[in-house]
Amino acid sequence: MLNYIKSEFYRITRSPGFYVTGAVFTAIPLLLNFLLFGFLMAIPDYRYSTTSFSYSNLVASPMIFCAAGLVLVYVLYEGHKRSGSLKNIIASGISREKLFMGQLIVTFCAAAAILVLTLAVYILSASLLLPLKGPVTAMDMIRETVAVLPVAAAALIFAMVVVLVFDRASSGILCWICVFMLVPQILYYIGMAVPSVNALAMWLPYNFFSSMAVNQSICEPIWNTPEGFARCMIAGFLGIVIFTAFGLLSIRKKEL
């Protein structure tokens, strides 16, 4: 398995997709901050040209971390599967379970590298270009990253599962969206009339992230309270266990 992981690191670090994805993810906050800086130069009292507004775009939308994991997985492995490489790997003696876990380890490392780079560019560019004003700070972004990381890891694992299970990329992406976004919304609306369903719905990340108050005048994310932080951790680690088990079962049955 170690040799397979090394080979995957070699493949990915020489893949244009990895570098393009990293460049796009870092360019988005950089362009946002330059745009806000441009407004600040043109309109000195422009209320949105602050570090708080810039940071709030990410702090108010934690599901971006999950969606970014989905994008990265498809960039790294969708084409790899279509090329037939997985069959050759299995034929070489690597078990399906080791293949799945090896791909997860490599993808986690790639995601961590891009995440650190993106946050560094985000915070550095905002602090250099924009006035330090408002309730949302760089520390809020760092706290968000820690709190959301288990949920994002679960989303990345499920993204790897749908890449392996579905032959069409569109089907896999739709399945991921249903599990992480559509189903939680449906349960939330049912829960308005059925209290027991509401209790379940509010343990789903999409729903409890949507209940936060983060804007220009207030910053009260769910992870700022011990109970909210615990909810993020528990939901995330449960998702990691469930989706890893589901992935291991699925890859045993999947015709590669």
C-alpha positions in Angstrom: 0.0 0.0 0.0 2.9 2.3 0.8 4.3 2.0 -2.7 0.8 2.7 -4.2 0.5 5.9 -2.1 4.0 7.0 -3.2 3.0 6.4 -6.8 -0.2 8.4 -6.4 1.8 11.3 -4.9 4.1 11.1 -7.9 1.2 11.1 -10.3 -0.7 13.9 -8.6 2.3 16.2 -8.1 2.9 15.9 -11.9 -0.7 16.4 -12.8 -1.7 19.8 -14.2 -5.1 19.5 -12.7 -3.7 19.7 -9.1 -1.9 22.9 -9.8 -4.7 24.4 -11.8 -7.1 23.7 -9.0 -4.8 25.2 -6.4 -4.3 28.3 -8.6 -8.1 28.7 -9.1 -8.8 28.3 -5.4 -6.2 30.9 -4.4 -7.1 33.2 -7.2 -10.8 33.6 -6.1 -10.1 35.3 -2.7 -7.2 37.2 -4.2 -9.5 38.6 -6.9 -12.2 39.4 -4.4 -9.8 41.4 -2.2 -8.4 43.3 -5.2 -11.9 44.1 -6.3 -12.8 45.4 -2.9 -9.6 47.4 -2.9 -10.6 48.9 -6.2 -13.9 50.0 -4.9 -12.1 51.4 -1.8 -9.9 53.5 -4.1 -12.9 54.7 -6.1 -15.2 55.2 -3.2 -13.2 55.9 0.0 -16.2 55.3 2.3 -17.5 52.2 0.5 -18.8 50.1 3.5 -18.0 46.7 2.0 -14.3 47.3 1.4 -13.2 45.9 4.8 -11.5 42.8 6.0 -14.7 41.8 7.8 -16.8 41.7 4.7 -14.1 39.8 2.8 -13.7 37.2 5.5 -17.5 37.0 6.0 -17.9 35.5 2.6 -16.2 32.4 3.7 -17.2 32.3 7.4 -20.9 32.6 6.5 -20.6 29.7 4.0 -18.9 26.7 5.5 -20.3 24.4 2.9 -17.7 25.9 0.5 -15.1 23.7 2.2 -17.3 20.6 1.3 -17.9 21.7 -2.2 -14.1 22.3 -2.7 -13.4 18.8 -1.7 -15.9 17.5 -4.3 -14.2 19.5 -7.0 -10.7 18.3 -6.0 -11.7 14.7 -5.9 -13.2 14.9 -9.4 -10.1 16.7 -10.8 -7.7 14.1 -9.4 -9.6 10.9 -9.9 -12.5 11.1 -12.4 -10.2 11.0 -15.4 -8.0 8.4 -13.7 -10.9 6.1 -13.4 -12.0 6.5 -17.0 -8.5 5.7 -18.3 -8.8 2.2 -16.9 -5.8 2.7 -14.5 -7.8 1.2 -11.6 -8.1 -2.2 -13.3 -4.3 -2.3 -13.8 -3.8 -1.3 -10.1 -6.1 -4.1 -8.9 -4.4 -6.6 -11.3 -1.0 -5.7 -9.8 -2.1 -7.1 -6.4 -3.4 -4.0 -4.6 -6.7 -4.8 -2.9 -9.7 -2.7 -3.5 -9.8 -1.6 0.1 -6.2 -0.5 0.1 -6.8 1.3 -3.2 -9.7 3.3 -1.7 -7.8 4.1 1.5 -4.6 5.0 -0.4 -6.6 7.4 -2.6 -8.2 9.0 0.5 -4.8 9.6 2.1 -3.3 11.2 -1.0 -6.4 13.4 -1.6 -6.4 14.5 2.1 -2.8 15.6 1.7 -3.5 17.4 -1.5 -6.5 19.1 0.0 -4.6 20.2 3.0 -1.8 21.7 0.9 -4.3 23.7 -1.2 -6.3 24.7 1.9 -3.3 26.1 3.7 -2.1 28.0 0.6 -5.6 29.4 0.0 -6.1 30.6 3.5 -2.7 32.2 3.6 -3.3 34.1 0.4 -6.8 35.1 1.6 -5.7 36.5 4.9 -2.5 38.1 3.7 -4.2 39.9 0.7 -7.1 41.1 2.8 -4.9 42.4 5.6 -2.6 44.2 3.1 -5.3 45.7 0.9 -8.3 46.4 3.1 -9.0 48.3 6.3 -9.2 46.2 9.4 -12.8 46.8 10.4 -15.9 44.9 11.4 -16.9 41.9 13.5 -15.4 39.1 11.3 -11.7 38.6 11.7 -9.0 36.3 10.4 -9.2 34.4 13.6 -12.8 33.6 12.8 -11.7 32.0 9.5 -9.1 29.9 11.4 -11.7 28.8 13.9 -14.0 28.0 11.1 -11.4 25.8 9.4 -10.8 23.8 12.6 -14.6 23.4 13.2 -15.5 22.5 9.6 -12.6 20.2 8.9 -14.3 16.9 10.0 -17.4 17.7 8.0 -15.3 18.7 5.0 -13.4 15.4 5.4 -16.6 13.4 5.4 -17.8 15.3 2.3 -14.5 14.5 0.6 -14.8 10.8 1.5 -18.3 10.6 0.0 -17.0 12.4 -3.1 -14.4 9.7 -3.5 -17.2 7.1 -3.1 -19.4 8.6 -5.8 -16.4 8.9 -8.2 -15.8 5.2 -7.8 -19.4 4.1 -7.9 -20.9 6.2 -10.7 -19.7 5.9 -14.3 -21.0 9.3 -15.2 -19.6 12.4 -13.5 -22.9 14.2 -13.6 -24.6 11.3 -11.7 -22.0 11.2 -9.0 -22.1 15.0 -8.5 -25.9 14.9 -8.4 -25.8 12.2 -5.8 -23.4 14.2 -3.6 -25.6 17.3 -3.9 -28.6 15.3 -2.9 -26.9 13.8 0.2 -25.3 17.0 1.4 -27.8 19.7 0.3 -31.1 18.6 -1.0 -32.0 15.8 1.6 -31.1 18.1 4.5 -33.3 20.8 3.2 -36.2 18.4 2.7 -35.8 17.0 6.2 -35.7 20.6 7.6 -39.0 21.5 6.0 -40.6 18.3 7.1 -39.2 19.0 10.6 -41.2 22.2 10.8 -44.3 20.0 11.2 -42.7 16.9 12.8 -40.4 17.7 15.9 -38.7 14.4 15.8 -37.6 14.9 12.2 -36.5 18.4 13.1 -34.2 17.0 15.8 -32.5 14.8 13.2 -32.4 17.5 10.5 -30.5 19.9 12.8 -27.7 17.4 13.1 -27.0 17.6 9.4 -24.3 20.1 8.5 -26.1 22.0 5.8 -28.9 22.8 8.3 -26.9 23.8 11.3 -24.5 25.9 9.2 -27.5 27.7 7.7 -28.7 28.7 11.1 -25.7 31.0 11.8 -25.7 34.8 12.0 -22.6 36.2 10.2 -22.8 39.5 8.4 -21.5 43.1 8.5 -22.8 43.8 12.0 -22.6 40.4 13.8 -20.5 37.3 13.8 -22.1 34.4 15.7 -21.1 31.1 13.9 -22.2 27.9 15.5 -18.7 26.8 16.5 -18.3 29.8 18.8 -20.2 28.0 21.5 -19.1 24.7 23.1 -22.3 23.0 22.1 -22.1 24.2 18.5 -18.4 23.2 18.2 -19.3 19.8 19.6 -22.1 19.4 17.0 -19.6 20.2 14.2 -17.2 17.6 15.5 -19.7 14.8 16.2 -21.5 15.3 12.8 -18.2 15.4 11.0 -16.7 12.3 12.6 -19.9 10.3 12.3 -19.9 11.2 8.6 -16.3 10.1 8.3 -17.0 6.7 9.8 -20.3 6.2 7.9 -18.9 7.2 4.5 -15.7 5.3 4.9 -17.5 2.1 5.7 -19.9 2.7 2.8 -17.0 3.3 0.5 -15.2 0.1 1.5 -18.4 -1.9 1.0 -19.2 -0.2 -2.3 -15.7 -0.7 -3.9 -15.9 -4.4 -3.1 -19.0 -4.8 -5.2 -18.2 -2.3 -8.0 -17.0 -3.6 -11.3 -13.9 -1.5 -12.1 
